[in-house]
Amino acid sequence: MNFLAHIYLSGDNDFIKIGNFMADGIRGKHFEEFPVDIQTGITIHRAIDTFTDAHPVFRQSTKKLHARYHHYAGVIVDVFYDHFLAKNWSSYSNENLEEFIQNFYESLRQNQDVLTEKTIGFMPYMFEQNWLSSYQTVAGINNILTQMDGRTKNKSKMRFATEELQEYYTEFKEEFTVFFEDLRAHVSDQMSN
């Protein structure tokens, strides 16, 4: 899953959200220096990633992309799934999506002392381009994937992936819906332990 889903699945605790959000940039046990709730967020992020990668429905989605995008297929489906979460937000939350996003951005601004340098480095771009809100549209997804492709020096070809998103839109949406229910239940179990 990508940024929006990780934040959403963190519940109401700002530090758990922050930890879950920035976990990709934290390797091994280097998270032990962070406050406990941030550590919890990092742990939940890793549990989400492990569950996602092994889930048969997620794999079914990636199969549509393997021939063209190879090992980037999973990254692309993560972004596609965030699109379906954003587009169908009211099915998953009573909170307005824009308010949810702005509250999270404000939380990042107010807690810079616990953020990684990498997170602080990309925050201005994230805020200016409103990455989380842009997930709602295919054009926004295309912009995100084009930026990601640029970071691979255009080797991944991710900038073209919205072609498959549009071609298999209904299938991806149905797969997301089934998968996300399983993931929500899994995260709920993780957080209650």
Secondary structure by P-SEA (a helix, b strand, c coil): ccaaaaaaaccccaaaaaaaaacccccccccccccaaaaaaaaaaaaaaaaaaacaaaaaaaaacccccccaaaaaaaaaaaaaaaaaccccccccaaaaaaaaaaaaaaccccccaaaaaaaaaaaaaccccccccaaaaaaaaaaaaaaaccccccccaaaaaaaaaaaaaaaaaaaaaaaaaaaaaaaac
